[in-house]
């Protein structure tokens, strides 16, 4: 009889523990989803802010992307901005200066907050998703950007660095 009581108590404790773990996992998942939604909204706002500034300057890169893909001008500008923010965070000063000379508005990425949010390729993918694009489009954007920069006289060193950053 004592064995049955001990087994029943242990089984109840295990089930109670599993229920608590399940509940905390659901809370953690809800918190993660809320954070993800907020992060996506912030990325979208920053990419859109940069895109709106670029609409005034008619970005050559966004035009080239839009002609080669089935995205809106806002998506093209936001995607380009996200990739450039990643570049800005990873390039040295001289290469950032060269890129600023090739791309109107490159320096304004920091004022939009986009460079603060784009830390790695995963956050670029998140930005593409927030903009309503499949992250696989990054592999379509990158060669177009590199080709456009090359046609504008970008150095082979800069192009190589960007290719490495955007892998």
Secondary structure, 3 states (H helix, E strand, C coil): CHHHHHHHHHHHHHHHHHHHHHHHHHHHHHHHHHHHHHHHHHHHHHHHHHHHHHHHHCCHHHHHHHHHCCCCHHHHHHHHHHHHHHHHHHCCHHHHHHHHHHCCCHHHHHHHCHHHHCCCHHHHHHHHHHCCCCHHHHHHHHHHHHHHHHHCCCCHHHHHHHHHHCC
